[in-house]
Amino acid sequence: MAELRQLHDLLAEGEAALVSLASRSPLAHWLPLSVDQEDGDYHTYIGTALYEQHWRRASRWRTETESRDAVIVALAADLLANEAHALTHTASRDQYARTRAAFQLLKQSATLAPTMPPFVADAVSGAPTVADGGDGMALATISMNLAEDVLAWTSDAPRQLVDITMLPVTQLHDEQMFIRCIQIFEGLYVQVARSLECAIAALEEDDAGEAEAVLRDAAARVEAMPILFRVLTTMPRDAFAVIRDNTHGRSAIQSRSYRQVELLSAPREAGFDPQQAAQRDVADPTLQEVYLKRVERRMTAAQADGLAKVMRRLDLAWRMSKRTHWGVTLKVIGSVPGTGGTSGADYLKHSASISLFPALEADTAMGAASQ
Ligand code: HEM
C-alpha cells in the first residue's frame, strides 16, 4: 500500500517518466481507487475515470454506445459468476433469490444493452429459464456456464476493466454486488445523458426523426432498470449497515452522469443541485427549451406530438426508477439520513416527484383540465 501511495503521489506531482507511462496504461486512473480510503468519493469508489478512459479509447474502432453496452454485459456476467460461486458455498434461500435475480439480469441484458456484440446476444438469448425456488446447485451450474460463455465472447479490454474496478472497502460479498450494480447503473446514466445530448443536437439541426429515435432508445433502457433493482433489493439491512459505516462521504448523489441527465432535460430551479456535481454551461439549451422553440416554428404537429410522447415516456420511466430506488432505500436503511448528507428516503421521495420535462407536464395538466 505504501508503494502504491508513493506512486500515486509521484503521478499527482507530475513526475515526467511516470506520467508518460501512465498515459499509455490505466495505471494513473487506477491508483486513486487503491488509496482512496481517507479522501475518496463516489467516483473513486467505482472507478469512473477508468470507465471514461475506456469509452474514449474504444470509440476509435466502435461507437461509444457499443463499447458501453459491451461493458454493461461484462459487468452483469461478472456479477452473476460471483453470486453463483457464493451459491455453491451457501445454499440459502436468500442466496438462491439473489443468484436468480442476477441470472435474469444477464439473460435480459439485451434490454439494457441493445447493441451488445452478436455472439454475446446469442449466448444470453439461448440461456434456459430458471424457476423461482428450484435446485441451488442446478442454478449455480447454469449461471456459471452462462457467465463463462458471455465472458468468453467478451473482448479483453472490457474484461480487464471489470477486473480492475472491484476494490471494496469491506470483506462483505454483498458489497461486491453493490459495486457492480452501481457500475451498471452508471453505464446506463451515461448512455441516457448522451442520448439527451444527441437529441438536442438533432433538434438544433431540425432532425426531429433522429431526436425521437435516440430518445426512444434512452426510454427503453430506463424502462429496463427494474431487472437491475431486483438484484439490488436483495441487499440485507445488516450488511448494508456495515457498508455504510465504511463509505461515509461517498454517495451516488455525487454521480455526474445522473445529474447530467437532469440538467440536460430542462432548466432546474436554483439550489436543485446540492452537490454542484455536474456543471453545465448555462448558455447550453436543455432539451425542453430546444423542443419548445422548435414547436413554435419549424416542426409539424405530427413531429411535435411524436417527440412529446417519447419525452413523456422517458420522464415516466426515469421517475418510476427513482420511486423504486426510494422503496429499496426504505427497505434497506429505513428513514435515517443518507451518506451524502440528505434526509435520506424523504429526499428521494421528493426527488421522484420532480418531472424531467415540467413544461410537458403542465401541458398535460392543462389538456386534462380543458376536457
Ligand atoms: C441499497 C442500496 C442503496 C441505498 C440504501 C441508497 C440510499 C440512498 C440515499 C439515502 C440517497 C440520498 C442521498 C444521500 O444522502 O446519500 C441516495 C441517492 C442516490 N442514489 Fe442511492 N442507495 C442505494 C443504492 C444505489 C445504487 C446501486 C445506485 C446506482 C448508481 C444509487 C443511485 C443513487 C443516486 C443517483 C442518488 C441521487 C438521487 C437524487 O439526487 O435524486 N443508489 N441513495
Boltz pocket constraint, residues with backbone or C-beta under 6 A from the ligand:
constraints:
  - pocket:
      binder: B
      contacts: [[A, 178], [A, 181], [A, 182], [A, 183], [A, 185], [A, 186], [A, 232], [A, 235], [A, 240], [A, 250], [A, 251], [A, 252], [A, 253], [A, 254], [A, 255], [A, 258], [A, 325], [A, 328], [A, 329], [A, 332], [A, 333], [A, 336], [A, 337], [A, 338], [A, 339], [A, 340], [A, 341], [A, 342], [A, 343], [A, 344], [A, 345], [A, 347], [A, 348], [A, 351]]
      max_distance: 6.0
